[in-house]
Amino acid sequence: MRRFGKAIAAALALLIAPVALAQDTPPAPAALPKAPVPYTKIRPQTPPSAPLRTTAAVATEASAVPAPRPDGARLAAGQPIEAAQLEAFVDGWIADAMAREHVPGAAVSVVQNGQVVLKKGYGFADLAPRRAVDADRTLFRIGSISKTFTWILLMKEVEAGRIRLDRPINLYLPEKVRLPGASRDVTVGSLLNHTSGFEDRAMGQLFENDPRRVRPLDLYLRQERPSRERRAGVISSYSNYGVALAGEAVSFVSGKTFERRVEDEITVPLGMNGTTFREPRAERRGLPAAMPERLRGDVAVGYAWRNAGFFPADYEYIGHIAPAGSASSTAGDMSRYMLMLLNDGSWNGTAVFGPRAARAFRSPMRQTPPGINGWAHGFMVFDLPGGHRGYGHLGDTLAFHSAMVLVPDLGLGVFVTTNGEGGANLAAALPDAVVRQFYAQPTAFPRAGSRDLLAAAKTFEGDYLSTRRAYGGLEGFVGLIAGAAKVEVTSGGRLLTRRMGQTRAWVPEGPAAEGRFVSTIGDDRLTFHMQDGEAVSFRPAYNAETLQRADVTQRPGTLLLAAGLTMFAALATLMGLALRNRRELRQNQIQARAALVQNIQAGLWIAAIGLFGVWGAGASDIPSIMYGWPGPLIITASTCALVAAVLTLVTIAAAPAIWQGGRRVDSWTALRKVFFTITVLIYAGFSVLLAMNGALEPWSR
């Protein structure tokens, strides 16, 4: 189950979402130096002819880093951070995180009050041959931070009066990609705050490792259209597809490709010469131009940590959904970008957008409960230590993880990016750590549990399913098994959420019955929606999904119990076939045929459950699942289950005749008839569960 969860984690990331490709004979990991140092001190060396396996992650030397200031001392909101203190703190923090999370390279830029305070590379952009991270040259994939460029272009159209937020997005799309049916009422505004109501699919189409599989954006939008699961404007549930629609709209209304608009209106005017939505591939008719040759040698390589060594990951092509995540950038370029955003859309005499958009990017579109952040016209809202509020975005691919957080009341912007699959926590936590270190009073962690919660434990405990998932087919089935969250209450008065192999602890923030919780080791919030005294759903603070209480047919425990009973019945059926004596084999024609069908079913169910299990055992190889979805293993498992389920109809039809027997021959004992009937019921129940949850659709994705 935990391995299933790791696979789906990438799909939720963009990820999702979201490990090197598994191979029969894995390549040797690139060798690393014994004591990596900051880029400013590094002298790249020639790698050894035979790379060696290593147990050390690439990190920076931090043992001699001085403490930035005495514990407890904090700056007032108007006081800037001293550059030397900031660099010392970030150096030590990054070194520790890179070593702990096995991250080969990172880049950081921090701006404040119109100045670049820190811009630095750490570790390596490539390990074979070694190429150090250069904050001004090394291009990292920034994932969903790309979306902020899309929202800027969209709000420029709103400022110009060519697009209205309250109008259907279909008005601004070419006819061939317009949403059909009930989806026609999806508004532009609902895309900005992720309330369009779309399901979220990723497997086999969000990332590609073969550039030949990259499609034009309009073709992707037609071929990968998700189902609509709820009306627009109700629940914020993150949608990459919705952002891609917005990108197509800004292209259609202007008559320019999305990539050209980004260059003409954002990156070139700001001098962001190392930022591009284009990818390193061969030129192809029907696709935007590829990445310029001048940038290709500076692209960072993504790495996965496996078997105590780093392994290079495939380049992740995202150009078919470029507005949602295909940008690459440098820490230096992102410092310019943050300075522009903090200065209300202009920098160094260049105006990118006007005051209306500037206000929008700091104004949540909907009122949310305490502890739940809104969406500021596409920008994430962050509640930071010390009561400060930030705006920006996180960005994740399979191998790259980034964060950009702007804190207007401090005049502060923090950007961090990494090229290791384990860098998600590092990227997400650094902006929070900087604000906490310099602008928040120390807080005692971990927070103590609550006796009040013990009395209300049953109110919250149970299984919950995310609204950000596929709602059908094999991807829906896998997401159901792996993406469910288990909520428990400990004897120490802490609420635990277990999901995708991660466990987090929370304590009530106020009376437990109100359903508001805060992390035991940080400032993250969790808010439950209460109805008739029971928790029916909860939302994490980042507000990209709602987790709703699962009914009994959707609970992983129910599916596992049904699978266990089915496996037991199937094995018992085949054992009975092997042990049954000749006298008991004297049976009428219907009994003989029904027995044959049930024996075939037994073999099929054993094969299906076994193959699903084998697939799950290999689910830690996230890239191969994402790139090769659904793959022959899970398709075969689903096909076996489908045939077995169809044969259940035959055994159900034969059941009455089984009990009646024949006028001359009926060697079946009452016990065997009971076993046959119980087995039919078990198979039927399991078939219904699988059908309801998408597992009997081998043709689906």
C-alpha positions as CSV (number, residue, x, y, z in Angstrom):
1,M,0.0,0.0,0.0
2,R,2.8,2.4,0.8
3,R,4.4,1.7,-2.5
4,F,1.1,2.4,-4.3
5,G,1.2,5.7,-2.4
6,K,4.6,6.7,-3.6
7,A,3.5,6.2,-7.2
8,I,0.5,8.5,-6.8
9,A,2.5,11.1,-5.0
10,A,4.1,12.1,-8.2
11,A,0.8,12.3,-10.0
12,L,-0.5,14.8,-7.4
13,A,2.5,16.9,-7.6
14,L,3.2,18.7,-10.5
15,L,3.6,17.1,-8.7
16,I,2.5,15.9,-8.1
17,A,3.3,14.5,-8.1
18,P,5.0,13.4,-7.7
19,V,13.0,8.1,-8.6
20,A,15.1,6.8,-11.4
21,L,13.7,4.4,-13.9
22,A,14.2,0.8,-12.8
23,Q,16.3,-1.3,-15.0
24,D,17.4,-4.9,-15.0
25,T,21.0,-3.7,-14.8
26,P,21.1,-0.3,-13.3
27,P,23.8,2.1,-14.5
28,A,26.5,2.9,-12.0
29,P,25.8,6.1,-10.1
30,A,27.9,9.1,-10.7
31,A,30.7,9.5,-8.2
32,L,30.6,12.4,-5.8
33,P,33.4,14.2,-4.1
34,K,33.9,13.5,-0.4
35,A,33.4,17.1,0.7
36,P,31.3,19.1,-1.7
37,V,31.6,22.9,-1.2
38,P,29.6,26.0,-2.2
39,Y,29.9,27.0,-5.8
40,T,31.7,30.2,-5.0
41,K,34.6,28.1,-3.7
42,I,34.4,25.2,-6.1
43,R,36.9,24.2,-8.8
44,P,35.3,21.5,-11.0
45,Q,37.4,18.4,-11.3
46,T,37.7,15.8,-14.0
47,P,35.6,12.9,-13.0
48,P,37.3,9.5,-12.6
49,S,37.2,7.2,-15.5
50,A,35.1,4.6,-13.6
51,P,32.4,6.3,-11.5
52,L,32.1,4.8,-8.0
53,R,29.1,4.1,-5.9
54,T,28.8,6.5,-3.0
55,T,26.9,6.7,0.2
56,A,27.3,10.5,0.7
57,A,24.8,13.0,-0.7
58,V,26.2,16.1,-2.3
59,A,26.0,19.0,0.2
60,T,27.8,22.1,1.2
61,E,30.3,22.5,4.0
62,A,28.5,23.9,6.9
63,S,30.5,22.9,10.0
64,A,32.1,26.3,10.3
65,V,29.0,28.4,9.6
66,P,28.6,30.9,12.4
67,A,25.2,31.5,14.1
68,P,23.5,34.4,12.5
69,R,22.6,36.0,15.9
70,P,21.7,35.1,19.4
71,D,18.7,32.9,19.9
72,G,15.5,34.8,20.4
73,A,16.7,38.0,18.6
74,R,14.3,38.9,15.8
75,L,14.0,41.8,13.3
76,A,11.1,44.2,13.2
77,A,9.1,44.1,10.0
78,G,10.8,47.2,8.6
79,Q,14.3,46.0,9.3
80,P,16.2,44.3,6.4
81,I,18.1,41.1,6.8
82,E,21.9,41.6,6.7
83,A,23.3,39.8,3.7
84,A,26.1,38.1,5.7
85,Q,23.7,36.8,8.3
86,L,21.3,35.5,5.6
87,E,24.1,33.8,3.7
88,A,25.4,32.1,6.8
89,F,22.0,30.9,7.8
90,V,21.0,29.6,4.3
91,D,24.4,27.9,3.8
92,G,24.0,25.9,7.0
93,W,20.3,25.2,6.4
94,I,20.9,24.1,2.8
95,A,23.9,21.9,3.7
96,D,21.9,20.0,6.3
97,A,18.9,19.6,4.1
98,M,20.8,18.5,1.0
99,A,22.7,15.8,3.0
100,R,19.5,14.6,4.8
101,E,17.3,14.5,1.7
102,H,20.0,13.3,-0.8
103,V,19.9,16.3,-3.1
104,P,22.8,16.8,-5.5
105,G,22.3,20.5,-6.4
106,A,20.3,23.5,-5.4
107,A,20.1,27.2,-6.2
108,V,18.7,30.0,-4.0
109,S,18.0,33.7,-4.6
110,V,16.6,36.1,-2.0
111,V,15.6,39.7,-2.7
112,Q,14.5,42.4,-0.3
113,N,13.6,46.1,-0.6
114,G,14.4,46.1,-4.3
115,Q,17.9,44.5,-4.0
116,V,19.3,41.0,-4.4
117,V,20.5,40.0,-1.0
118,L,21.6,36.4,-1.8
119,K,22.1,34.5,-5.1
120,K,24.0,31.3,-4.8
121,G,24.4,27.8,-6.2
122,Y,25.1,24.7,-4.1
123,G,26.4,21.3,-5.1
124,F,26.2,20.1,-8.7
125,A,24.0,20.5,-11.8
126,D,25.5,17.4,-13.3
127,L,27.6,14.7,-11.8
128,A,29.0,13.0,-14.9
129,P,31.0,15.1,-15.7
130,R,30.8,17.2,-12.6
131,R,29.3,20.6,-13.3
132,A,28.8,22.9,-10.4
133,V,25.5,24.9,-10.0
134,D,25.9,28.4,-11.2
135,A,23.1,30.7,-9.8
136,D,23.2,32.8,-13.0
137,R,23.6,30.1,-15.6
138,T,22.2,26.7,-14.4
139,L,18.6,26.1,-15.6
140,F,16.4,24.2,-13.3
141,R,12.9,22.9,-14.1
142,I,10.6,25.1,-11.9
143,G,7.4,23.0,-12.4
144,S,4.2,24.8,-11.4
145,I,5.9,28.1,-10.7
146,S,5.4,28.2,-14.5
147,K,1.7,28.9,-13.8
148,T,2.5,32.3,-12.4
149,F,3.7,33.4,-15.9
150,T,0.4,32.1,-17.3
151,W,-1.6,34.0,-14.8
152,I,0.3,37.2,-15.5
153,L,-0.5,36.9,-19.2
154,L,-4.2,36.2,-18.4
155,M,-4.5,39.2,-16.0
156,K,-2.9,41.4,-18.7
157,E,-5.8,40.4,-20.9
158,V,-8.2,41.2,-18.1
159,E,-6.7,44.6,-17.6
160,A,-7.0,45.2,-21.4
161,G,-10.7,44.2,-21.3
162,R,-10.3,41.4,-23.8
163,I,-11.0,38.7,-21.2
164,R,-13.5,38.8,-18.3
165,L,-13.1,36.6,-15.2
166,D,-16.9,36.0,-14.8
167,R,-17.4,34.8,-18.4
168,P,-17.1,31.2,-19.6
169,I,-13.6,30.2,-20.7
170,N,-15.2,28.8,-23.9
171,L,-15.6,32.4,-25.2
172,Y,-11.8,32.7,-25.4
173,L,-10.9,29.3,-26.9
174,P,-10.8,28.0,-30.4
175,E,-13.8,25.9,-31.3
176,K,-11.9,22.6,-31.5
177,V,-10.9,22.8,-27.8
178,R,-14.0,24.3,-26.3
179,L,-15.5,22.4,-23.3
180,P,-18.7,20.4,-24.2
181,G,-21.9,19.8,-22.3
182,A,-22.1,20.9,-18.7
183,S,-18.5,22.0,-18.7
184,R,-19.5,25.0,-20.8
185,D,-20.2,27.1,-17.7
186,V,-16.6,26.9,-16.5
187,T,-15.5,30.5,-16.0
188,V,-12.2,32.1,-16.4
189,G,-12.2,32.9,-12.7
190,S,-12.8,29.3,-11.7
191,L,-9.5,28.4,-13.4
192,L,-7.6,31.0,-11.4
193,N,-8.7,29.5,-8.1
194,H,-8.9,25.9,-9.2
195,T,-12.7,25.6,-8.7
196,S,-13.5,24.4,-12.2
197,G,-14.7,21.0,-10.9
198,F,-12.4,18.9,-13.1
199,E,-11.0,15.6,-12.0
200,D,-7.2,15.5,-12.0
201,R,-5.4,12.9,-14.2
202,A,-1.6,12.6,-14.7
203,M,-0.6,9.0,-15.4
204,G,0.8,8.5,-18.9
205,Q,0.3,12.0,-20.2
206,L,1.5,14.7,-17.8
207,F,5.2,14.0,-18.2
208,E,6.9,12.4,-21.2
209,N,10.5,11.0,-21.4
210,D,10.4,10.7,-25.2
211,P,10.3,14.1,-27.1
212,R,8.5,12.3,-30.0
213,R,5.4,12.0,-27.7
214,V,5.1,15.7,-27.1
215,R,1.9,17.1,-28.7
216,P,0.7,20.5,-29.6
217,L,-1.2,22.1,-26.7
218,D,-4.5,22.2,-28.5
219,L,-4.3,18.5,-29.3
220,Y,-3.5,17.7,-25.7
221,L,-6.5,19.6,-24.6
222,R,-8.8,17.6,-26.9
223,Q,-7.3,14.2,-26.2
224,E,-6.9,14.5,-22.4
225,R,-10.0,16.3,-21.4
226,P,-10.9,15.3,-17.9
227,S,-14.4,14.6,-16.6
228,R,-16.3,17.2,-14.7
229,E,-17.1,16.0,-11.1
230,R,-18.7,19.0,-9.5
231,R,-20.1,22.3,-10.5
232,A,-17.7,25.2,-10.8
233,G,-17.0,27.5,-7.9
234,V,-17.6,25.0,-5.1
235,I,-14.3,23.3,-4.1
236,S,-10.7,24.3,-4.8
237,S,-9.1,21.2,-6.3
238,Y,-5.9,21.7,-8.2
239,S,-6.1,21.3,-12.0
240,N,-3.2,21.3,-14.4
241,Y,-5.7,21.0,-17.2
242,G,-7.5,24.1,-16.2
243,V,-4.2,26.1,-16.3
244,A,-3.5,24.7,-19.8
245,L,-6.9,26.0,-20.9
246,A,-6.0,29.4,-19.6
247,G,-2.7,29.3,-21.5
248,E,-4.6,28.3,-24.7
249,A,-6.9,31.3,-24.2
250,V,-4.2,33.9,-23.9
251,S,-2.7,32.4,-27.1
252,F,-5.9,32.4,-29.0
253,V,-7.0,36.0,-28.1
254,S,-3.6,37.4,-29.1
255,G,-2.8,35.2,-32.2
256,K,0.6,34.3,-30.7
257,T,1.9,31.1,-29.3
258,F,2.0,30.9,-25.5
259,E,5.8,30.6,-25.5
260,R,6.2,33.7,-27.8
261,R,4.0,35.7,-25.5
262,V,6.0,34.8,-22.4
263,E,9.2,35.9,-24.2
264,D,7.8,39.1,-25.7
265,E,6.0,40.3,-22.6
266,I,7.9,38.9,-19.6
267,T,11.3,37.3,-20.0
268,V,12.9,39.4,-22.7
269,P,11.8,42.8,-21.2
270,L,13.1,41.7,-17.8
271,G,16.4,40.4,-19.1
272,M,15.6,36.9,-18.0
273,N,17.9,35.4,-20.6
274,G,18.1,32.0,-18.9
275,T,14.4,31.4,-18.6
276,T,12.3,29.6,-21.2
277,F,9.3,27.4,-21.6
278,R,11.0,25.7,-24.6
279,E,12.5,22.3,-24.2
280,P,15.7,20.6,-25.6
281,R,14.4,18.5,-28.5
282,A,14.6,18.4,-32.2
283,E,12.4,20.9,-34.2
284,R,9.1,19.5,-35.2
285,R,6.3,20.8,-37.5
286,G,3.3,21.8,-35.5
287,L,5.2,22.4,-32.2
288,P,6.7,25.6,-30.8
289,A,10.4,26.1,-31.5
290,A,12.7,24.1,-29.3
291,M,15.1,25.4,-26.6
292,P,17.8,27.6,-28.0
293,E,21.2,25.8,-28.4
294,R,22.9,28.5,-26.2
295,L,20.9,27.2,-23.2
296,R,21.1,23.5,-23.6
297,G,24.5,23.1,-22.1
298,D,23.4,24.8,-18.9
299,V,20.4,22.6,-18.2
300,A,20.6,20.8,-14.8
301,V,20.2,17.1,-14.8
302,G,17.7,15.6,-12.4
303,Y,18.8,12.8,-10.1
304,A,17.3,10.0,-8.0
305,W,18.9,8.5,-4.9
306,R,18.9,4.7,-5.2
307,N,21.0,2.1,-3.5
308,A,23.3,4.7,-1.8
309,G,24.0,6.5,-5.0
310,F,22.7,9.1,-7.4
311,F,21.3,8.0,-10.8
312,P,20.4,10.5,-13.6
313,A,16.7,10.8,-14.4
314,D,15.2,11.1,-17.8
315,Y,14.6,14.7,-19.0
316,E,10.9,15.4,-18.3
317,Y,9.1,16.8,-21.3
318,I,6.1,18.9,-20.3
319,G,5.8,21.1,-23.5
320,H,2.4,19.6,-24.4
321,I,1.0,21.3,-21.3
322,A,3.5,24.1,-21.2
323,P,1.4,26.8,-19.4
324,A,1.1,24.5,-16.4
325,G,4.7,23.5,-15.9
326,S,7.4,23.5,-18.7
327,A,9.5,26.5,-17.6
328,S,13.2,26.3,-16.8
329,S,14.9,29.2,-15.1
330,T,18.0,30.2,-13.1
331,A,18.1,31.6,-9.6
332,G,19.4,34.9,-11.0
333,D,16.5,35.3,-13.4
334,M,14.0,34.4,-10.7
335,S,15.5,37.2,-8.5
336,R,14.5,39.7,-11.3
337,Y,11.1,38.1,-11.5
338,M,10.5,38.4,-7.8
339,L,11.7,42.0,-7.8
340,M,9.2,42.8,-10.5
341,L,6.3,41.0,-8.6
342,L,7.2,42.8,-5.4
343,N,7.2,46.2,-7.2
344,D,3.7,45.8,-8.5
345,G,4.6,44.5,-11.9
346,S,7.5,46.7,-12.9
347,W,11.3,46.5,-12.6
348,N,14.1,48.6,-13.8
349,G,11.8,50.8,-15.9
350,T,9.9,47.9,-17.5
351,A,6.2,47.5,-16.7
352,V,5.0,43.9,-17.2
353,F,1.5,44.4,-15.8
354,G,-0.6,47.1,-14.2
355,P,-2.0,48.0,-10.8
356,R,-5.2,45.9,-11.2
357,A,-3.2,42.7,-11.7
358,A,-0.8,43.7,-8.9
359,R,-3.7,43.9,-6.5
360,A,-5.2,40.7,-7.8
361,F,-2.1,38.7,-7.1
362,R,-2.3,39.7,-3.4
363,S,-6.1,39.4,-3.1
364,P,-7.7,35.9,-2.4
365,M,-10.7,35.4,-4.7
366,R,-12.9,33.7,-2.1
367,Q,-13.4,33.9,1.6
368,T,-12.0,30.8,3.3
369,P,-12.4,29.5,6.8
370,P,-9.6,30.4,9.3
371,G,-6.5,28.3,8.7
372,I,-7.3,27.8,5.0
373,N,-5.5,29.8,2.4
374,G,-7.2,31.2,-0.6
375,W,-6.0,31.6,-4.2
376,A,-4.9,35.1,-5.1
377,H,-5.8,35.0,-8.8
378,G,-3.7,31.9,-9.4
379,F,-1.0,32.7,-6.8
380,M,-0.8,30.5,-3.7
381,V,-1.3,32.2,-0.4
382,F,1.0,31.2,2.5
383,D,0.5,31.8,6.2
384,L,4.1,32.3,7.4
385,P,5.7,32.4,10.9
386,G,5.2,35.6,12.8
387,G,1.8,36.3,11.3
388,H,3.2,37.3,7.9
389,R,1.4,36.4,4.7
390,G,3.2,35.3,1.5
391,Y,2.2,34.8,-2.1
392,G,3.8,32.7,-4.8
393,H,3.8,29.1,-5.9
394,L,5.4,25.7,-5.3
395,G,6.7,23.8,-8.3
396,D,7.4,20.1,-8.6
397,T,8.3,17.7,-11.4
398,L,9.4,14.1,-10.8
399,A,13.1,15.1,-10.2
400,F,13.0,18.9,-9.6
401,H,11.4,20.7,-6.7
402,S,11.1,24.5,-6.3
403,A,9.4,27.2,-4.4
404,M,8.9,31.0,-4.8
405,V,7.4,32.9,-1.9
406,L,6.9,36.7,-1.8
407,V,6.3,38.5,1.5
408,P,5.1,42.1,0.6
409,D,5.0,43.4,4.2
410,L,8.7,42.5,4.5
411,G,9.6,43.5,1.0
412,L,11.0,39.9,0.8
413,G,11.2,37.3,-1.9
414,V,12.7,33.8,-1.6
415,F,13.3,31.4,-4.5
416,V,14.8,27.9,-4.1
417,T,15.2,25.1,-6.6
418,T,16.7,21.6,-6.5
419,N,17.6,18.8,-9.0
420,G,17.0,15.8,-6.7
421,E,13.8,13.7,-6.4
422,G,14.1,14.1,-2.6
423,G,14.2,17.9,-2.7
424,A,10.4,18.6,-2.2
425,N,10.7,19.2,1.6
426,L,13.8,21.3,1.2
427,A,12.2,23.6,-1.4
428,A,8.9,23.9,0.4
429,A,10.5,24.6,3.8
430,L,13.2,27.1,3.1
431,P,11.0,30.3,2.6
432,D,9.3,29.4,5.9
433,A,12.6,28.9,7.6
434,V,14.0,32.2,6.5
435,V,11.0,34.1,7.8
436,R,11.0,32.2,11.0
437,Q,14.7,32.7,11.6
438,F,14.6,36.5,11.1
439,Y,11.0,37.7,11.7
440,A,9.3,35.4,14.1
441,Q,9.6,34.8,17.8
442,P,10.8,31.3,18.8
443,T,8.0,28.7,19.2
444,A,8.4,25.6,21.4
445,F,8.0,22.4,19.5
446,P,6.6,19.8,19.5
447,R,3.2,21.0,20.7
448,A,1.5,19.0,23.4
449,G,-1.5,16.8,22.8
450,S,-5.0,17.5,24.0
451,R,-7.3,15.5,26.3
452,D,-10.2,17.3,24.7
453,L,-9.4,15.5,21.5
454,L,-9.5,12.0,23.1
455,A,-13.2,12.4,23.9
456,A,-13.9,13.5,20.3
457,A,-11.7,10.9,18.6
458,K,-14.5,9.0,16.7
459,T,-15.7,12.3,15.3
460,F,-12.6,12.6,13.1
461,E,-11.2,9.0,12.7
462,G,-11.7,7.2,9.4
463,D,-10.7,7.1,5.7
464,Y,-10.8,10.2,3.5
465,L,-10.4,10.6,-0.3
466,S,-9.0,13.6,-2.1
467,T,-11.0,15.5,-4.6
468,R,-7.8,15.9,-6.6
469,R,-7.8,12.5,-8.3
470,A,-9.0,10.5,-11.3
471,Y,-12.6,9.5,-10.8
472,G,-12.6,6.4,-13.1
473,G,-10.6,3.8,-14.9
474,L,-7.4,2.2,-13.8
475,E,-5.9,5.5,-12.7
476,G,-8.9,6.1,-10.5
477,F,-8.6,2.7,-9.0
478,V,-4.9,3.1,-8.1
479,G,-5.6,6.5,-6.8
480,L,-8.3,5.2,-4.6
481,I,-6.0,2.6,-3.0
482,A,-3.0,4.8,-2.7
483,G,-4.3,8.3,-2.3
484,A,-6.6,7.7,0.7
485,A,-5.8,9.4,4.0
486,K,-6.2,7.6,7.2
487,V,-7.1,9.8,10.2
488,E,-6.4,8.4,13.7
489,V,-6.2,9.9,17.3
490,T,-3.4,8.7,19.6
491,S,-3.6,8.1,23.3
492,G,-1.5,11.2,23.7
493,G,-4.2,13.5,22.3
494,R,-2.7,14.0,18.8
495,L,-4.5,13.6,15.5
496,L,-2.5,11.7,12.9
497,T,-3.0,11.8,9.2
498,R,-1.4,8.9,7.3
499,R,-1.1,9.3,3.5
500,M,1.2,8.2,0.8
501,G,3.7,6.8,3.2
502,Q,3.9,10.0,5.3
503,T,2.5,10.5,8.8
504,R,1.9,14.0,10.2
505,A,0.8,14.9,13.7
506,W,-1.7,17.7,14.7
507,V,-3.2,19.1,17.8
508,P,-6.4,21.1,18.2
509,E,-6.2,24.8,17.8
510,G,-9.1,25.7,20.2
511,P,-11.9,23.3,21.2
512,A,-11.5,20.0,19.4
513,A,-15.1,20.0,18.3
514,E,-14.5,23.0,16.1
515,G,-12.2,20.9,13.9
516,R,-9.2,23.3,13.6
517,F,-5.8,21.8,14.0
518,V,-2.2,22.9,13.9
519,S,1.0,20.9,13.2
520,T,2.9,19.7,16.3
521,I,6.2,20.8,14.7
522,G,5.2,23.9,12.6
523,D,2.6,26.4,11.6
524,D,0.7,24.3,9.0
525,R,-3.1,24.1,9.6
526,L,-5.7,21.5,9.0
527,T,-9.4,22.4,9.0
528,F,-12.3,19.9,9.2
529,H,-15.8,20.6,7.9
530,M,-18.2,19.5,10.6
531,Q,-21.8,18.4,9.9
532,D,-24.2,17.2,12.6
533,G,-21.3,16.8,15.0
534,E,-19.2,14.6,12.7
535,A,-16.2,15.5,10.4
536,V,-17.2,15.0,6.8
537,S,-14.1,16.4,5.1
538,F,-10.9,18.3,5.8
539,R,-8.7,20.7,3.9
540,P,-5.0,21.3,4.3
541,A,-4.0,25.0,4.5
542,Y,-2.6,25.2,0.9
543,N,-6.2,24.6,-0.3
544,A,-5.4,22.6,-3.4
545,E,-7.7,19.7,-2.5
546,T,-10.4,18.7,-0.1
547,L,-10.4,15.2,1.5
548,Q,-13.9,13.8,1.9
549,R,-14.9,11.0,4.2
550,A,-14.9,7.8,2.1
551,D,-18.0,5.6,2.0
552,V,-17.6,1.9,2.7
553,T,-17.2,0.9,-0.9
554,Q,-14.3,3.3,-1.4
555,R,-12.2,2.4,1.6
556,P,-8.9,0.7,1.0
557,G,-9.7,-1.6,3.9
558,T,-12.9,-2.8,2.3
559,L,-11.1,-3.6,-1.0
560,L,-8.3,-5.4,0.7
561,L,-10.8,-7.5,2.8
562,A,-12.7,-8.4,-0.3
563,A,-9.5,-9.3,-2.1
564,G,-8.5,-11.5,0.8
565,L,-11.8,-13.3,0.8
566,T,-11.7,-13.7,-2.9
567,M,-8.2,-15.2,-2.8
568,F,-9.2,-17.6,0.0
569,A,-12.3,-18.7,-1.9
570,A,-10.2,-19.2,-5.1
571,L,-7.5,-21.2,-3.4
572,A,-10.1,-23.3,-1.6
573,T,-11.9,-24.0,-4.9
574,L,-8.7,-25.2,-6.6
575,M,-7.7,-27.3,-3.5
576,G,-11.2,-28.9,-3.6
577,L,-10.7,-29.7,-7.3
578,A,-7.4,-31.5,-6.5
579,L,-8.8,-33.4,-3.5
580,R,-12.2,-34.4,-4.7
581,N,-12.7,-38.1,-5.2
582,R,-14.2,-39.9,-8.2
583,R,-17.6,-40.5,-6.6
584,E,-18.0,-36.8,-5.9
585,L,-17.3,-36.1,-9.6
586,R,-20.5,-37.8,-10.6
587,Q,-22.6,-34.7,-11.3
588,N,-25.2,-33.5,-13.7
589,Q,-24.3,-31.4,-16.7
590,I,-25.2,-28.0,-15.1
591,Q,-23.1,-28.8,-12.0
592,A,-20.2,-30.0,-14.2
593,R,-20.2,-26.8,-16.2
594,A,-20.7,-24.5,-13.2
595,A,-17.8,-26.2,-11.5
596,L,-15.6,-25.8,-14.5
597,V,-16.5,-22.0,-14.7
598,Q,-15.8,-21.6,-11.0
599,N,-12.5,-23.3,-11.4
600,I,-11.6,-21.0,-14.3
601,Q,-12.7,-18.0,-12.2
602,A,-10.5,-19.2,-9.3
603,G,-7.4,-19.2,-11.6
604,L,-8.3,-15.8,-13.0
605,W,-8.9,-14.2,-9.6
606,I,-5.6,-15.5,-8.3
607,A,-3.8,-14.2,-11.3
608,A,-5.6,-10.8,-11.1
609,I,-4.9,-10.3,-7.4
610,G,-1.3,-11.5,-7.8
611,L,-0.6,-9.3,-10.7
612,F,-2.1,-6.2,-9.0
613,G,0.2,-7.1,-6.0
614,V,3.3,-7.5,-8.2
615,W,2.5,-4.1,-9.8
616,G,2.1,-2.5,-6.4
617,A,5.4,-4.0,-5.3
618,G,7.2,-2.1,-8.1
619,A,5.2,1.1,-7.6
620,S,8.2,2.8,-6.0
621,D,9.6,3.3,-9.5
622,I,7.5,6.4,-10.1
623,P,9.0,7.6,-13.4
624,S,8.4,4.2,-15.2
625,I,4.8,4.3,-14.0
626,M,4.2,7.8,-15.1
627,Y,5.9,7.4,-18.5
628,G,4.7,3.9,-19.2
629,W,1.2,4.0,-17.8
630,P,-0.8,1.8,-17.7
631,G,1.6,-0.9,-18.8
632,P,1.1,-4.6,-19.6
633,L,1.1,-5.8,-16.0
634,I,-1.8,-3.8,-14.7
635,I,-3.7,-4.2,-18.0
636,T,-3.3,-8.0,-17.7
637,A,-4.5,-7.8,-14.1
638,S,-7.5,-5.8,-15.0
639,T,-8.3,-8.1,-17.9
640,C,-8.2,-11.2,-15.8
641,A,-10.4,-9.5,-13.2
642,L,-12.9,-8.4,-15.9
643,V,-13.2,-11.9,-17.4
644,A,-13.6,-13.4,-13.9
645,A,-16.3,-10.9,-13.1
646,V,-18.2,-11.6,-16.3
647,L,-18.1,-15.4,-15.5
648,T,-19.7,-14.6,-12.2
649,L,-22.9,-13.9,-14.2
650,V,-22.8,-17.5,-15.4
651,T,-22.4,-19.0,-12.0
652,I,-25.2,-16.8,-10.6
653,A,-27.5,-18.0,-13.4
654,A,-26.5,-21.6,-12.6
655,A,-27.0,-21.4,-8.8
656,P,-30.7,-22.4,-8.7
657,A,-30.1,-25.5,-10.8
658,I,-27.1,-26.4,-8.6
659,W,-29.4,-26.7,-5.6
660,Q,-32.1,-28.6,-7.5
661,G,-29.7,-31.2,-8.8
662,G,-30.8,-33.8,-11.4
663,R,-33.4,-36.6,-11.4
664,R,-30.7,-39.3,-11.7
665,V,-27.3,-37.8,-10.9
666,D,-26.5,-35.3,-8.1
667,S,-23.2,-36.1,-6.3
668,W,-22.9,-32.6,-4.8
669,T,-23.3,-32.6,-1.0
670,A,-25.2,-29.9,0.7
671,L,-21.8,-28.6,2.0
672,R,-20.4,-28.3,-1.5
673,K,-23.5,-26.5,-2.7
674,V,-23.2,-24.0,0.2
675,F,-19.5,-23.5,-0.6
676,F,-20.4,-22.9,-4.3
677,T,-23.0,-20.3,-3.4
678,I,-20.8,-18.5,-0.9
679,T,-18.0,-18.4,-3.4
680,V,-20.4,-17.0,-6.0
681,L,-21.5,-14.2,-3.5
682,I,-17.9,-13.4,-2.7
683,Y,-16.9,-13.2,-6.3
684,A,-20.0,-11.1,-7.1
685,G,-19.3,-8.7,-4.3
686,F,-15.7,-8.3,-5.2
687,S,-16.6,-7.8,-8.9
688,V,-19.1,-5.0,-8.0
689,L,-16.5,-3.3,-5.8
690,L,-13.9,-3.4,-8.6
691,A,-16.4,-2.2,-11.2
692,M,-17.5,0.7,-9.1
693,N,-13.9,1.8,-8.6
694,G,-12.6,1.5,-12.2
695,A,-10.5,-1.7,-11.9
696,L,-12.4,-3.6,-14.6
697,E,-11.5,-1.2,-17.4
698,P,-8.3,-2.5,-19.0
699,W,-8.9,-0.3,-22.0
700,S,-8.9,2.8,-19.8
701,R,-6.1,5.0,-18.7
